Amino acid sequence: MASTFYWNNKQISLPGAYSTIVSGETGPARQLDYGKVLVIDTGTYSAGFGGGAGINGENTSGQNAIYTFDTISDFRGFMKGGLWWRVAEALFAPDPSNPDAVGVSQLQFVRAATTTGATIAFATTSGGKFVIKTLDEGLIANGTLFGETLLTTGYGATFVAGVENPEKWIMQFWRGTYTGTYTDGLPYGDIAQNNADPELVLESPEFNNIQELIDWAKNDSNFGLLFALDSTSKAEGTGEVTQDDITTALNSKPYILASGGTESFDADDLNAVLDQIIGLDYSIVVTDQVGANANSTTTKAVIKHITQDAKFSHFLYATGYDDPADFSKEITFAQAFNSCYVQLVHGGIGLVSAFDAQKIRWWPALYNTCAIVGRVSGKAPYIPVTFKSIGVDRVKHILTESEKKKALKYGILVTVLNDYSGKFEVLQGVNTLQDNANLFNAKGQSYSIQFMRVVAQINKELIVNASIDLLGQENGVNANSLSAGAVKDWTVAYLQSRTATTEQDNLLLSFRDVVTTRKDDAYFTTYKIVVNNEITKLFFTGYLIRG
């Protein structure tokens, strides 16, 4: 019997010569996004705000309740108000005066909460009822009025006469736009509550029968973006809707207000979030556990997750205190964190505002955190955040020289005024690792944010690229189709693609000693790299000579 070979994706059994030409080069390695940031909302600032559902939602849950945004307008439209709405400007545009200070590439937001949607019910005397649930869940969905007429937050429905047939009605759905009141008594969005006009988000076709509303809700894609039809909706009798039904439903009020939306935040919800983000693609995580809660049980759970459970390396940016009086407490926090994966930010900030009598509005340290996170995320890992400008006008804590030294010694991120440029900037990009006498220690850990970002990016790109290029081969993978030499060559090609040249800055300065060996069903590859680390100090020495 003639021997058979599989060659060039064909089964060959006939004698003869065969030839093909294939590429002798590997494709360029994928350079993965380094600017994705995850916000885990635990309810500290967002109670009463936030779109969509919590991780344990009524209409949406699990990974579907992790929402992704590429622009500040989309995120603010989702949040509708609260402090996260405000600090989004720091994440997306950390220094508006500097066009090169780009922020996060993508913001992912999840509420560690159990939520239910609010209900809008329109019941008739004899024609049945039309009941819907808001897809925005929690307190934000409940309609509230300022005075007796102005819808400021949540949803409400009303009716207007038909255009083509005035004997019919159009059901309109409105949403409040007030962003809420900050602790200084002013609105988050600088628009007073009495001036926050509601927005029309949806309206039905003309109708005079409940069934027409039900059929529209079942088939309209725009309706499906905002609401879900409740199973109790049904037409009765002829389904006719009369003027008396409209009058009774409104009950002398401008809207049928949405009601019944609930939210609660607890440890089970946080655990549900952590279970869902094990393989999520992000680089930095921020929470609203701040001040005295900076190292809370919640924070400890997040740290355990990013250091032990998550598929990739991630970095937590924790937020400490606002005021100078609490600086010593920050040192205690930093010593407790003691991790190259945990950054601690200190100090509230001020922004010029025409709405405040003093022309300055003070915001908590979370704003500072988000500005630094935006600054870090907007640059490639090999570009340090040290000396990078932060778009603020004041800092609550003007550090002394000795306090600056303590901040660096214990690993606290602070924003200081540069006397030469007149701008506020990050003193130095350091994490809370206490073994920080040298750039990196025997465990391969560094106090430098930039250094650790480079290491994390190399690991992440090796995992993702190898999974796709090597383990994902259609006709593999076994010891014959994937040799040790091929793995080594692929590794060399990847590391070369991430090595800096005179024309292109990059993650590494050099690499060497790439070795691949096989044991049973696994290949083990080792290599040595020189990280393209940041430079933080310049020393000049001049020598006097005689002319």
Secondary structure, DSSP 8 states (H G I E B T S, - for coil): ----EEETTEEE-S-S-------SS----------EEEEEE-STTTTT--SS--TB-SS-BGGGG-EEESSHHHHHHHH-SSHHHHHHHHHH-S-TT-TT----SEEEEEE-SEEEEEEEEEE-SSSEEEEEEEEEESGGGS-EEETTTEEEESEEEEEEE-SS-TTSEEEEEEE-----B-TTSSBTTS--GGG---EEEEE---BSBHHHHHHHHHH-HHHHHHEEE-TT-EE-TT-B--HHHHHHHHTTSS-EE-B--EEE--HHHHHHHHHHTTT---SEEEEEEEGGGTTSHHHHHHHHIIIIISSS--EEEEE--SSGGGHHHHHHHHHHH--TTEEEE---EEEE-TTSTTSEEEE-HHHHHHHHHHHHHTS-TTS--TT-B---SEES----HHHHHHHHHHT-B-EEE-TTT--EEES--B-S-S--SSSB-TTS-BSBHHHHHHHHHHHHHHHHHHHHHTTT-TT--STTTS-HHHHHHHHHHHHHHTB--SS---SEEEEEEEEEEEETTEEEEEEEEEE----------------
